[in-house]
Amino acid sequence: MSSETMALSPHAVETQSLAERLHGWATTVDHKRIGVMYIGFALIFLVIGGIEAIIMRIQLALPNNDFVSPQVFNRMFTMHGTTMIFFVAMPIMFGFGNYTVPLLVGTRDMAFPRLNAFSFWLTAFGALLMYFSFVGGFGLYGAGSAPDVGWFAYAPLTSKVFSPGHSSDFWSLGLIVSGFGSIGTSVNMITTIVCSRCPGMTLNKMPLFAWMNIVMSGMVLFAISPLTAAQIMISLDRYLGAHFFDTQAGGSAVIWMHFFWIFGHPEVYILIIPSFGFISEIVPVFSRKPIFGYPIMVGATVAIGFISFSVWAHHMFTVGMNSWGNTFFAITTMAVGVPTGIKIFNWLGTIWGGKIQFKTPMLFSLAFLFQFLIAGLTGIMLSSTPFNWQLSGSYFVVAHFHYVIVGGILFAVFGGFYYWYPKITGKMLSERLGKLHFWLFVIGFHLTFDFMHIPGLLGMPRRIYTYEAGRGWEIWNQIVSVGALFQGVAVLIFVFNMIWSYWKGKDAGCDPWDAWTLEWTTTSPPPEYNFATIPTVHSSRPLWDLKHPEDPDWKYE
Amino acid sequence: MSSTTLTPPLTPPPIETPWVLPSRGKVGMFSLIAAESAIFTIFVVAYVFYIGKSISGPTPREVLELPIFNTVCLLSSSLTIHFALGALKKGNRAVFTAFWALTIALGAIFLFGTAREWHHLIYDKGLTIQTNLFGTTYYSLVGLHAFHVTVGLFGLSLVLAFALLGWVKQEHYGRVDVLSLYWHFVDVVWIVVFFVVYVAGR
């Protein structure tokens, strides 16, 4: 960030060569630069994962299509899922967390700056390792290139017999490496929030985004670690001839499912909880009201964190558990909807009676509220075991979780981009392009994922590479594919907006949204040291107190 | 937000002073330990799940012996590291260095004992990680723990080198204490591994 150094010395930029600036980025331990690198890295992979999705949608747009071969299709859905979860969603959350949390809690950097840089580079090299499989995955047997075992890689697909060559090795090693990166960042995040808050910021005055991040980081510790352990087991199976998931030697394929989903379900909440954080920062500012029910929001978040560790086997209803297992996991799955519903009502309560400003961040947040509600409702449908038996493994499930991840998480992330971009770059994103992006993306999203439920209900299984005509699936698949193109165009507009606004955008100033949290007290972009003097806070809206000394919040808290 | 009266010079309530938050080292280490516990939990679950499921021998009862001496060594190293830190807190650097070295020695004896046990199992009993499910889960769980002992010994040895150079002083108590937390964790994990593998698993 050239203008960042400018804040320190105006002449520094001119004298730095490109090599020096790259060296500065590669060796930085500044949380803001690492945050930006996380976000940039995630955006690159968002485009890559998006291209993989578009390839699949072109293939499925027509019956009996042969745009790609079945083998390539398998690689596409495996890499699309893995990329979007591990190299887009998580890094983008860590990126925003890295950038904003130290600013929000009023400190100068993360608790362990070097661990922070190390964790980022682990994640980045994990992704490169996995993508290297496209050129390096042929292995000794000449079979396979990119991983093609599906993003949950059920045993025995990952065994040497069914996955010769090295594609599955790249998959598990890439996830082990990036998993250690995630654990490192989470350790850092928890320590920063617990140990580096500025004077006066007690836990009940902490911004909700910081609360969401500490809960999310705690979940990462207990969710990514089982995945890492299970990946180590796969590697032992593949390299040393162990038998963890080898049914021929008495091993169990089902225990892999358990290990994977003990990670896999909390993972959804790991991604959605920081999204709740975005919404909880954006909605109050653009409704001109403090958040409704702050303590209940915190309580609901923590409750989701705990309950989400007891729901994993709802991914496995069709595996054949006994009725006690089915009942338990159906009940816990429905129970996790309760604190989530509480949050929706709290956001509605915040909007209620507010002076709503329909700026782009708010538009994305409002769309989030509607879409996340629908995603939650189809989730409740799927938690009912008999219903699940009918639709497990169908496009209905695909539509459901894309509704969560795109309609919920991605919309919140876009809102976060429009909200914090001025802080990060010092420039406003164009509102006109932003609204165009929003409406195109909303239309594309609904075309794709509303209509994707229907072929699922009509019996179309997920992961099939083509289908024959006359089953009644064609029209729905065509609509879904058209929607994917809309979304692709919208994302390109978004990327263009970010690049264009960086050079041509309006200057943002310290506080373009008239907001209330500490990051808006410093310059945009903030200087390397964030705050010239460490701030002192008396309420959960310190900037409100500064702007309204005659009626400060701490009188009421 | 309707302010009834305008009374401009409002003084906020005082902030609790001094503003003290928990030590970063400890919070960070406890977070790491939480993540490590989750990794060990999965390996322990796999071990317990596969008890008695091997379709060929040897079984744990045939080949495993209780590693009593090893266990005593490792668990007493938790005590010696505690004494070492107590000495450092009082500023007694000679006693600290002696107890610290003793801790490393006990850990090294444990590791050597594990190596001998593995050698015995592999060459005398013919049990490898490929033999059966017992071999698979046994070597990976005990091996994961031995790996953590090795990492711990590396960290402890670094501090010993610093101590012998005279660099570890009373004010470094907090930092050394963080490392001792990790060592205690490794010992506690051994108690779990011992009961699962050598008591319940036999």
Interface residues (C-beta under 8 A of the other chain):
Chain A: A111 F112 I183 S186 V187 N188 I190 T191 V194 C195 S196 R197 P199 G200 S217 G218 L221 F222 A223 I224 S225 P226 T228 A229 A230 I232 M233 L236 L240 G241 A242 H243 F244 A249 G250 G251 S252 I255 F259 I262 T536 H538 D545 P549 E550 D551 P552 W554 K555
Chain B: M1 S3 L6 T7 P8 L10 P12 P13 I15 W19 L21 P22 S23 R24 V27 G28 S31 L32 A34 A35 E36 A38 I39 F40 T41 I42 F43 A46 F49 Y50 K53 S54 I55 I129 Q130 N132 L133 G135 T136 T137 Y139 S140 L144
